[in-house]
Amino acid sequence: MSALTTTKELHKMSPKDLLKEIIAQENTVVKLRLGVKLGKEKDSAKYIREKKQLARMKTVYSSVSSSSEKNEN
């Protein structure tokens, strides 16, 4: 998945697929954070962009999962 996935595209995903993407994004953020701290990664703005994308994904996941729970009841 591209780093700049829109929220509309995220809303179209199933909760299972979205959760897989969140886990992958968390791994990316951890690697970038280590790279920035150790001085291996020169583009610290990339770390910030990826971290914001992770926050967007988690927000969409919480709204999608809560709406799916409402539909089940």
PEZI-V549879 format. One line per field, one symbol per residue. ss: DSSP state (A for helix, B for strand, O for the rest). psi: psi as a letter, one per 20 degrees, with the letter a starting at -180 (. if undefined). A space follows every 10 residues. Layout:
ss->???
psi->???
//
This chain:
ss->OOOOOOAAAA AAOOAAAAAA AAAAAAAAAA AAAAAAAAOO OOOAAAAAAA AAAAAAAAAA AAAAAAAAAA AAO
psi->qqhlprhghh hiqqhghhhg hggghggggg ghgggghijh phnhhhgggh ghhgggghgg ghhghhhhhh hh.
//
